[in-house]
Amino acid sequence: MSEPLKTTNHEVIRAWIEARRGRPAVARTTGQGAVLAVDFGEREDDLEPVGWEEFFTILDDNELAFLHQDITPEGVPSRFNKFVERG
């Protein structure tokens, strides 16, 4: 099992998401805000697809990092991820 990793590297984040057949997405909030998300294809009404440029702009503007796990305890690729403060 791999420990969760934290990164802000756009190439690493994109490669991890695409390797799991995910797509960048957001959940829009009231006003101009948005919550970053990864869409793995399971239908979620509140998720809106976005391009990589917008996805990474939101990540950087909000000083977020991508916390993710590579492998589950069973030895298969993990989909565990969340966006956290960089600090």
Sequence and secondary structure as in RCSB ss.txt:
>XXXX:A:sequence
MSEPLKTTNHEVIRAWIEARRGRPAVARTTGQGAVLAVDFGEREDDLEPVGWEEFFTILDDNELAFLHQDITPEG
VPSRFNKFVERG
>XXXX:A:secstr
    EEE  HHHHHHHHHHTT EEEEEE STT EEEEEE SS  TTEEE  HHHHHHHHHHTTEEEEE SB TTS
SB   EEEEE  
